[in-house]
Amino acid sequence: MSELILDKYISYIKNEKELTSNTLEAYMTDLKQFKDYLTENNIDKLKDVNKTIIIKYLMYLQKSGKATSTIARRLASIRCFYQYLLNHSLIKEDPTHNLRSPRCERKLPDILTKNEVDILLSQPSEDNFKGVRDKAMLELLYATGIRVSELIALNMDNLNTKLGYLCLEEGNQISRIVPISNIALKHLTNYIDNYRKKVLKAEQKNILFLNYSGNRLTRQGFWKIVRKYSKKANINKKITPHTLRHSFAVHLLQTGADVRMVQEILGHSNISTTQIYSLTDDTKKLKDIYKKLHPRK
């Protein structure tokens, strides 16, 4: 593989494709490693690379223990490179044509049991600003399944405490309406009525969740909050803010909620994204049946 052609291609994707620096770095790394493989196998000319060689390379990656997602990305990088070569008449055929990318396994999300959720949410104290705010945020996150970015971006006018729902916005339009449980609403009302005003600044009066300085709590700040209470709860699982979103979805489905209703609440554009939560529950049921019925338990 010619260094000159490779440099021209890198320049092309850098200037024409407007890729992010991370994506560009990934493309460059993938192609360099493919080039090293070709060199080690005494393949120096682009015209000598055919479909069989690329398949062998993918098999080599698999035997080396590379993840399916990594192999799929490597193939995508190689495919883009050969499409560039074909479009610039540097080769006559694209050796990646009709090569199927390996299917990535859908990773089941980590979830908490209902008891573990109760333990986690019971950790914040309820007699000071920070504890009451943290309690309200955790309860609201589990009650609604909203994203962390949505949680910290909430303003007072996104909230209707009388009817008990959140009105979430995307741009200048309403994206979805999310109901709030009575328990979460109770803790949220306590925070707003009795503690939020203690740090409230006039210019920040619309922000819902504030830090001690009276400014909007950051994403990083909330991650620290979750990490603190997870450690305090002594739950032997890796817990992130997203874990509560996952748990919310699975627990709803376990109690008989329709998958399309959960999709709407979570704001998933594709129902297949929501269906993975059903898979989590089905997998647990399958394991339970297996343990009961298999002759060698």
ROTIZA-336856 format. One line per field, with one value per residue: x, y, z of N, C-alpha, C in turn. Coordinates in steps of 0.05 Angstrom, whole numbers, plus 5000, padded with zeros to 4 digits. Layout:
<sites>
n_x = (X;...)
n_y = (Y;...)
n_z = (Z;...)
ca_x = (X;...)
ca_y = (Y;...)
ca_z = (Z;...)
c_x = (X;...)
c_y = (Y;...)
c_z = (Z;...)
</sites>
This chain:
<sites>
n_x = (5017;5014;5048;5041;4990;4959;4968;4944;4892;4880;4885;4843;4796;4801;4794;4750;4709;4699;4707;4706;4761;4771;4746;4774;4825;4815;4804;4854;4887;4863;4873;4928;4941;4919;4951;5000;4990;4984;5036;5066;5049;5071;5045;5043;5021;4964;4928;4933;4904;4849;4782;4786;4834;4820;4780;4810;4840;4802;4788;4836;4837;4795;4814;4854;4828;4798;4744;4676;4653;4698;4721;4681;4684;4736;4730;4694;4726;4765;4732;4714;4762;4775;4731;4741;4789;4767;4731;4767;4791;4835;4835;4804;4763;4724;4747;4718;4666;4601;4616;4597;4587;4608;4558;4543;4538;4482;4488;4465;4436;4461;4423;4386;4357;4290;4292;4345;4343;4310;4344;4387;4361;4347;4391;4407;4407;4352;4349;4377;4400;4431;4423;4366;4359;4389;4361;4312;4328;4347;4301;4267;4294;4291;4236;4219;4254;4284;4339;4406;4425;4378;4355;4390;4383;4333;4282;4242;4195;4189;4162;4103;4072;4021;3990;4026;4070;4126;4146;4181;4230;4256;4299;4257;4211;4161;4182;4166;4117;4123;4100;4101;4116;4079;4111;4161;4144;4130;4180;4205;4173;4182;4236;4234;4198;4220;4276;4305;4301;4337;4388;4378;4386;4368;4376;4378;4329;4296;4320;4318;4348;4398;4466;4508;4525;4485;4480;4467;4467;4519;4530;4574;4575;4528;4540;4579;4548;4515;4555;4574;4529;4521;4566;4559;4512;4530;4524;4538;4550;4564;4544;4513;4486;4455;4441;4396;4359;4357;4338;4289;4260;4261;4235;4184;4166;4166;4123;4081;4075;4064;4109;4112;4092;4131;4173;4157;4158;4213;4234;4256;4273;4271;4238;4265;4308;4284;4263;4305;4303;4261;4284;4321;4289;4264;4308;4322;4276;4281;4329;4311;4273;4305;4339;4302;4283;4324;4360;4410;4422)
n_y = (4976;5042;5095;5148;5148;5134;5178;5218;5201;5206;5261;5275;5254;5284;5337;5338;5305;5325;5302;5286;5295;5249;5209;5212;5198;5145;5123;5129;5098;5047;5038;5039;4994;4955;4962;4946;4892;4874;4884;4849;4802;4803;4833;4883;4915;4953;4931;4878;4865;4829;4804;4757;4763;4805;4781;4742;4776;4797;4750;4740;4782;4767;4719;4741;4760;4806;4850;4843;4891;4923;4896;4904;4959;4965;4940;4976;5022;5004;4994;5046;5069;5038;5051;5103;5097;5071;5109;5147;5124;5091;5038;4980;4948;4943;4910;4903;4900;4877;4851;4829;4862;4840;4820;4858;4838;4850;4884;4871;4917;4940;4930;4949;4913;4919;4923;4939;4989;5016;5016;5047;5096;5111;5132;5189;5243;5276;5326;5371;5419;5396;5340;5336;5358;5320;5274;5286;5290;5238;5207;5229;5216;5160;5154;5174;5159;5193;5222;5236;5285;5310;5314;5349;5394;5412;5461;5505;5516;5470;5436;5411;5411;5407;5375;5334;5321;5321;5367;5359;5389;5399;5435;5487;5461;5417;5355;5309;5286;5269;5229;5238;5202;5196;5193;5213;5264;5284;5289;5323;5369;5383;5396;5442;5477;5484;5484;5497;5553;5573;5577;5603;5648;5711;5717;5666;5642;5607;5557;5489;5449;5465;5483;5494;5545;5569;5561;5524;5454;5412;5360;5328;5338;5313;5260;5250;5252;5207;5167;5174;5160;5108;5082;5088;5059;5008;4970;4917;4929;4962;5026;5076;5141;5126;5075;5077;5095;5051;5012;5033;5026;4970;4953;4975;4946;4895;4898;4897;4938;4967;4959;4999;5043;5050;5062;5112;5143;5140;5165;5142;5136;5092;5031;4983;4995;5002;4951;4919;4921;4888;4841;4835;4821;4775;4742;4734;4706;4660;4638;4626;4587;4549;4534;4509;4466;4438;4376;4370;4409)
n_z = (5000;4980;5011;4995;4970;5014;5048;5017;5018;5073;5078;5046;5074;5119;5103;5069;5089;5139;5191;5261;5307;5337;5308;5260;5277;5291;5240;5215;5248;5241;5186;5184;5214;5182;5137;5159;5167;5114;5095;5128;5105;5056;5016;4973;4934;4915;4878;4886;4930;4949;4958;4987;5016;5050;5080;5105;5136;5171;5197;5222;5258;5290;5313;5342;5384;5381;5393;5368;5353;5344;5300;5262;5257;5236;5186;5164;5160;5123;5080;5066;5050;5004;4972;4962;4932;4887;4868;4851;4809;4819;4829;4799;4818;4878;4932;4979;4967;4977;5023;5085;5146;5211;5257;5314;5381;5422;5479;5542;5586;5650;5708;5768;5822;5848;5903;5910;5886;5923;5967;5949;5938;5988;6013;6013;6061;6094;6115;6101;6052;6008;6014;6009;5958;5927;5938;5914;5860;5848;5858;5820;5773;5772;5773;5724;5683;5651;5613;5637;5618;5606;5656;5686;5656;5667;5676;5717;5689;5660;5691;5719;5775;5796;5762;5757;5719;5672;5623;5569;5527;5461;5426;5406;5412;5441;5462;5490;5538;5605;5657;5729;5788;5850;5896;5879;5865;5914;5941;5906;5909;5963;5960;5926;5952;6004;6005;5958;5950;5986;5962;5917;5863;5836;5780;5764;5769;5742;5737;5756;5787;5831;5849;5908;5898;5873;5819;5758;5768;5746;5696;5709;5763;5780;5768;5806;5851;5846;5847;5899;5932;5914;5932;5986;5994;5987;5945;5905;5849;5787;5786;5750;5729;5686;5698;5730;5694;5659;5696;5711;5662;5654;5701;5694;5649;5670;5704;5669;5632;5567;5513;5475;5501;5539;5505;5486;5533;5546;5503;5457;5390;5359;5364;5372;5404;5454;5461;5479;5533;5545;5530;5570;5614;5594;5590;5643;5661;5630;5650;5702;5692;5668;5711;5744;5714;5687;5685;5709;5755)
ca_x = (5000;5031;5047;5031;4961;4948;4969;4924;4866;4877;4880;4816;4775;4804;4785;4724;4689;4695;4705;4717;4789;4771;4739;4797;4846;4807;4807;4882;4897;4853;4886;4956;4943;4914;4975;5021;4982;4991;5065;5075;5041;5084;5026;5053;5006;4935;4913;4935;4886;4823;4762;4797;4854;4806;4766;4831;4848;4781;4791;4860;4829;4777;4831;4870;4812;4786;4715;4661;4649;4724;4724;4662;4695;4759;4720;4682;4748;4777;4712;4714;4787;4773;4711;4757;4806;4751;4720;4789;4801;4860;4831;4781;4742;4726;4747;4700;4639;4584;4626;4579;4600;4599;4537;4551;4519;4469;4496;4444;4443;4461;4399;4383;4331;4273;4302;4370;4335;4301;4368;4402;4346;4344;4416;4409;4393;4329;4347;4394;4396;4443;4409;4339;4362;4398;4339;4292;4339;4348;4274;4256;4307;4280;4208;4213;4272;4296;4368;4420;4426;4351;4351;4404;4373;4305;4275;4216;4172;4185;4150;4075;4069;3993;3981;4046;4085;4147;4143;4209;4232;4279;4298;4235;4187;4157;4190;4149;4106;4130;4088;4119;4103;4072;4133;4180;4132;4131;4207;4210;4159;4196;4260;4227;4185;4234;4306;4316;4302;4360;4411;4368;4394;4347;4381;4376;4304;4281;4335;4306;4367;4419;4487;4510;4530;4461;4481;4457;4484;4530;4529;4595;4567;4509;4554;4592;4526;4508;4577;4575;4508;4525;4586;4546;4492;4545;4512;4561;4545;4573;4519;4516;4459;4440;4431;4369;4342;4353;4322;4261;4248;4257;4214;4158;4159;4161;4096;4061;4073;4068;4135;4110;4088;4158;4189;4149;4168;4242;4242;4270;4262;4268;4228;4285;4324;4268;4258;4327;4296;4245;4303;4333;4269;4260;4332;4319;4256;4293;4348;4296;4261;4327;4347;4281;4277;4347;4365;4434;4418)
ca_y = (5000;5065;5116;5172;5145;5135;5206;5233;5193;5218;5289;5277;5251;5305;5363;5336;5292;5340;5283;5294;5287;5222;5191;5213;5183;5117;5115;5128;5074;5023;5034;5033;4966;4939;4964;4929;4864;4869;4883;4824;4780;4808;4844;4910;4931;4955;4914;4850;4860;4820;4798;4735;4775;4821;4762;4731;4796;4797;4725;4744;4800;4751;4700;4757;4767;4832;4851;4844;4920;4932;4884;4918;4986;4962;4935;5002;5039;4994;4998;5075;5073;5027;5066;5127;5089;5065;5134;5162;5107;5080;5009;4974;4936;4947;4883;4901;4900;4855;4839;4836;4869;4822;4831;4863;4828;4871;4881;4876;4938;4933;4941;4944;4902;4939;4927;4955;5017;5026;5020;5070;5121;5118;5142;5218;5252;5293;5349;5393;5426;5377;5314;5338;5361;5295;5255;5294;5283;5209;5197;5238;5200;5132;5156;5182;5147;5212;5221;5254;5311;5322;5319;5373;5417;5419;5487;5505;5515;5443;5420;5417;5396;5403;5352;5313;5312;5337;5374;5361;5404;5395;5460;5503;5445;5397;5329;5289;5290;5246;5230;5236;5186;5212;5194;5232;5290;5293;5297;5347;5392;5389;5411;5468;5495;5488;5484;5510;5582;5580;5583;5615;5675;5723;5713;5637;5634;5586;5532;5472;5437;5484;5476;5512;5572;5580;5557;5498;5431;5401;5332;5316;5340;5292;5234;5248;5247;5179;5151;5176;5144;5080;5072;5088;5037;4983;4952;4906;4933;4988;5042;5103;5153;5111;5050;5082;5096;5023;4999;5044;5014;4941;4949;4981;4923;4872;4901;4894;4961;4962;4967;5024;5064;5055;5075;5140;5156;5143;5182;5126;5139;5065;5012;4962;5004;4996;4922;4906;4918;4864;4819;4831;4807;4748;4726;4726;4685;4636;4627;4615;4562;4530;4524;4492;4442;4423;4353;4374;4437)
ca_z = (5000;4977;5032;4982;4967;5041;5057;5002;5029;5100;5073;5035;5095;5139;5092;5055;5105;5164;5213;5287;5311;5347;5285;5241;5290;5289;5212;5210;5263;5228;5160;5189;5223;5158;5121;5172;5162;5086;5094;5140;5088;5031;4997;4971;4914;4920;4860;4895;4952;4940;4979;5004;5034;5070;5097;5122;5156;5191;5213;5238;5280;5308;5327;5360;5407;5378;5397;5344;5346;5333;5274;5245;5252;5219;5159;5154;5153;5099;5058;5059;5036;4977;4956;4953;4910;4864;4857;4838;4787;4827;4827;4781;4834;4907;4945;5002;4957;4986;5047;5107;5171;5232;5274;5341;5401;5437;5507;5561;5605;5678;5722;5796;5831;5861;5930;5908;5881;5949;5984;5937;5941;6017;6024;6019;6085;6086;6134;6092;6024;5990;6016;5998;5928;5916;5940;5893;5834;5845;5857;5794;5752;5772;5768;5697;5664;5633;5611;5655;5605;5609;5685;5695;5640;5674;5688;5731;5670;5649;5712;5727;5800;5801;5746;5760;5695;5661;5595;5559;5502;5443;5411;5416;5411;5461;5452;5502;5565;5622;5683;5753;5809;5873;5914;5868;5866;5942;5947;5889;5921;5987;5952;5915;5972;6029;6005;5934;5953;6003;5946;5892;5854;5819;5752;5758;5782;5727;5739;5776;5805;5835;5867;5930;5888;5860;5790;5750;5774;5722;5691;5725;5791;5786;5768;5832;5870;5843;5856;5928;5945;5907;5950;6013;5994;5987;5926;5890;5820;5777;5783;5737;5726;5665;5710;5740;5670;5651;5717;5707;5638;5659;5722;5681;5632;5688;5716;5649;5615;5539;5504;5460;5521;5551;5484;5485;5557;5545;5480;5437;5363;5347;5384;5378;5427;5478;5464;5493;5561;5547;5528;5597;5631;5583;5596;5672;5663;5618;5670;5724;5682;5664;5738;5755;5698;5677;5702;5725;5765)
c_x = (5018;5026;5034;5000;4947;4947;4948;4896;4860;4871;4852;4794;4777;4791;4757;4702;4682;4690;4715;4745;4790;4765;4762;4820;4841;4811;4837;4895;4889;4868;4916;4960;4937;4938;4997;5015;4990;5021;5076;5069;5051;5065;5032;5035;4976;4919;4914;4917;4858;4805;4773;4817;4841;4792;4786;4840;4827;4782;4815;4853;4812;4794;4849;4854;4799;4756;4700;4657;4675;4728;4706;4672;4719;4750;4708;4704;4761;4758;4713;4739;4785;4752;4724;4774;4791;4740;4741;4803;4829;4859;4806;4758;4746;4725;4729;4671;4625;4595;4609;4595;4590;4578;4546;4529;4507;4475;4472;4452;4443;4436;4401;4357;4315;4282;4328;4364;4326;4324;4383;4387;4342;4370;4418;4394;4371;4326;4366;4391;4406;4429;4382;4340;4369;4376;4318;4302;4339;4320;4262;4268;4295;4250;4201;4230;4284;4326;4380;4420;4400;4346;4364;4395;4345;4303;4248;4193;4170;4168;4121;4069;4039;3982;4001;4058;4107;4141;4171;4209;4258;4279;4276;4209;4185;4164;4172;4139;4111;4116;4108;4103;4098;4095;4154;4170;4133;4159;4215;4198;4172;4221;4254;4216;4202;4264;4318;4320;4325;4385;4403;4378;4372;4350;4379;4349;4289;4295;4324;4327;4393;4441;4488;4514;4506;4461;4471;4477;4493;4526;4550;4588;4547;4521;4568;4572;4519;4530;4579;4554;4510;4544;4574;4526;4505;4532;4535;4555;4556;4548;4526;4488;4442;4429;4402;4350;4336;4334;4293;4247;4242;4235;4186;4148;4152;4133;4074;4058;4078;4094;4134;4106;4115;4176;4183;4159;4198;4251;4259;4257;4256;4259;4247;4303;4310;4265;4281;4321;4277;4262;4316;4314;4265;4284;4331;4299;4266;4312;4333;4284;4282;4336;4327;4279;4301;4355;4390;4435;4444)
c_y = (5025;5086;5142;5171;5147;5163;5223;5227;5206;5248;5293;5275;5273;5331;5361;5325;5306;5322;5296;5284;5258;5202;5190;5196;5153;5107;5111;5103;5049;5017;5027;5004;4947;4938;4946;4900;4857;4866;4857;4799;4784;4817;4874;4928;4930;4935;4884;4844;4853;4813;4776;4745;4790;4803;4749;4750;4798;4773;4727;4761;4784;4732;4715;4766;4794;4830;4853;4873;4931;4922;4898;4946;4985;4957;4961;5021;5031;4998;5027;5081;5062;5040;5092;5120;5083;5090;5151;5146;5096;5049;5005;4962;4941;4919;4880;4899;4874;4840;4848;4841;4849;4835;4834;4852;4852;4866;4889;4897;4928;4946;4934;4930;4924;4944;4944;4984;5030;5033;5045;5096;5129;5130;5172;5225;5272;5317;5372;5396;5404;5350;5315;5341;5334;5274;5261;5286;5253;5197;5204;5221;5172;5133;5161;5169;5167;5210;5241;5283;5325;5330;5346;5398;5426;5448;5485;5503;5489;5425;5430;5399;5390;5378;5329;5303;5332;5343;5378;5373;5397;5418;5478;5487;5424;5370;5307;5298;5265;5249;5226;5220;5204;5215;5214;5260;5301;5304;5322;5372;5401;5405;5439;5487;5502;5492;5499;5540;5591;5588;5598;5643;5686;5717;5684;5625;5611;5558;5515;5462;5454;5472;5496;5541;5585;5578;5529;5476;5419;5371;5317;5316;5318;5264;5229;5241;5217;5160;5151;5158;5114;5067;5069;5065;5010;4962;4943;4906;4960;5004;5069;5115;5137;5085;5054;5084;5067;5009;5007;5029;4984;4937;4955;4957;4898;4873;4902;4918;4954;4973;4994;5048;5071;5069;5105;5155;5161;5161;5168;5130;5113;5046;4990;4969;4998;4966;4907;4903;4894;4839;4813;4815;4779;4730;4717;4703;4658;4623;4614;4588;4540;4518;4504;4465;4426;4400;4355;4403;4448)
c_z = (5000;5000;5021;4980;4994;5052;5043;5012;5056;5097;5063;5057;5116;5129;5081;5072;5131;5188;5239;5290;5320;5325;5265;5252;5287;5260;5206;5223;5249;5202;5164;5197;5200;5140;5132;5167;5133;5083;5105;5123;5059;5008;4995;4952;4919;4903;4868;4919;4941;4964;4998;5025;5057;5090;5116;5144;5179;5209;5232;5263;5301;5325;5347;5384;5405;5381;5370;5334;5334;5305;5254;5238;5233;5190;5148;5145;5126;5075;5048;5042;5007;4960;4946;4930;4884;4851;4843;4818;4793;4828;4809;4796;4864;4920;4969;4993;4966;5011;5071;5132;5193;5249;5303;5360;5416;5467;5524;5581;5634;5691;5752;5801;5844;5890;5930;5902;5907;5967;5975;5943;5970;6029;6030;6045;6076;6105;6126;6062;6005;5990;6004;5968;5915;5916;5918;5865;5828;5842;5829;5771;5750;5765;5739;5676;5645;5633;5630;5644;5608;5638;5693;5680;5648;5685;5701;5712;5655;5667;5718;5752;5806;5787;5747;5735;5688;5632;5583;5532;5487;5423;5422;5416;5434;5449;5464;5529;5581;5649;5706;5775;5833;5893;5904;5870;5894;5949;5930;5900;5947;5981;5943;5936;5996;6028;5981;5937;5970;5987;5920;5888;5835;5790;5744;5767;5767;5729;5761;5796;5807;5852;5890;5922;5875;5830;5784;5756;5748;5720;5708;5755;5798;5786;5795;5854;5870;5853;5887;5941;5938;5926;5978;6015;5994;5969;5907;5860;5812;5771;5772;5736;5706;5676;5719;5716;5660;5670;5715;5685;5643;5680;5712;5665;5648;5700;5695;5630;5585;5530;5489;5479;5533;5531;5484;5510;5556;5523;5460;5410;5350;5369;5391;5401;5453;5483;5478;5523;5566;5546;5555;5615;5621;5590;5625;5675;5652;5637;5693;5716;5679;5691;5749;5741;5688;5696;5718;5734;5776)
</sites>
